């Protein structure tokens, strides 16, 4: 039962990280089609970046503590990227350069989205596996 609860918690954390990435992509799309000004878009994206990093760190820590080694190892490159970007202070979107960085920022978020969808599929598989196993 504890294993199932850890997979459920992992699932909800992944959904929360996916929601923050989708929110950032929506803000970038709104900016691309001139629905919102650059300052508002950059401030909305910058508010969502650190919670995304924290949620993914909690997810990795959960996999480490519960002994899901494969999922921890799959989550590790994304965690390394988040730590590297945060340490380089390049995690925030600059208001003055947001139009020049728009294609790159969208590409980064789309790669993150694809990576997280794969993690979500693995998480659902292991959650169903633990239900069947009990």
Secondary structure, 3 states (H helix, E strand, C coil): CHHHHHHHHHHHHHHHHHHHHHHHHHHHHHHHCCCCCHHHHHHHHHHHHHHHHHHHHHHHHHHHHHCCHHHHHHHHHHHHHHHHHHHCCCCCCCCCCHHHHHHHHHHHHHHHHHHHHHHHHHHHHHHHHHHHHC
